[in-house]
Amino acid sequence: MSEIVAVVDAEHTPAIDKIVEQMKTIGVDVGNINQGEGVVEGTVESEKVRQIDALPGVEYVRTVFTYAANYPPGDPRDRDGL
């Protein structure tokens, strides 16, 4: 998992809500949105960071912190069944 900060370019800042919805569809758990600055903070599976960075209007994505999350069997986020 990665904690991220995504910066939306100035041209797309008025449409930040649409970009946030696209991020959520990819799997971002959005923690904070600063509409005035065009900044979105959240958590996402590390392998999806590039998908977010490729969204139209996203200027760049900074990975703040990455960690391994080993969820117990039965948890919908569990990937290895262990």
Number of C-alpha atoms within 10 A of each C-alpha: 17 21 21 23 20 22 21 26 17 15 10 16 20 14 14 24 13 12 20 21 13 15 23 15 10 15 16 22 16 18 12 11 17 12 14 10 12 20 19 22 21 20 20 21 18 16 9 15 23 11 11 23 18 12 14 12 17 21 16 16 20 14 18 12 11 14 10 9 12 14 14 13 12 10 10 8 13 13 13 9 11 9
